[in-house]
Amino acid sequence: EPKIGLRRASLKYLSCRYTDTKAFGLSWVNLGQDLRKACEDQMLSVMYNDYGEPKEL
């Protein structure tokens, strides 16, 4: 009889944020010129139930 098991999977995702080079006086007209995008790889651990034989994700 299969048993319920708790498993963990790691998912890789890209995390991006925009930083304003001018801290104050942000104007929507010049928004594209004053923003810098910084991205980095992140890992997210996800827990899930397994109801049978182990399978590859």
N, C-alpha and C positions, 0 to 999 in steps of 0.2 A: 504494500500500500504506500503510495507516495506521501511524503511528508512536506509540510510547508517550511521553507527555509528563508531566512533573511539574507539578502545579498546586497552588494554595493557595486555600483558602476561609476566610473569617472568619465565625465564628459568635458571635452575641451571646447572652449568658446573664446571669442575675441571681445575684449572689453575696451570700449573707446570712450573718451571723454573730451570735451572741448573746454579749453581754458582761454580766458580773455586776457590778452596782453595788456590791455588798459583796464585797471581794476575799477575805475569810476568813469562816469560820463559815457556809458555805452549808448550808442545810437544805432538804430536798426539799419540806417543807410550804409554805415561803414562796418556792419557786423562781419561780413566775410573777410575783411582785411585784418581785423583785430583778433580773430579767433585762431587758436592752434589746436589741432587734433592730436591726441596721444592715445595710441592703442597698444595693448599688451595681451598676450595669451593668458588665460585663466583656466583653472580646473574646477569643476563642480562635481561634488560627490552626491550621488543619488542612491537612496536606499529603496529596495523593492522586494516584494515577496516572490519566491520561486515555488511553483506547485508541482515539481516533478524532477525529471533528470536535468542536470545542468546543460544549458545551451549557450553557444557563443552569441554575443550580441552583434 
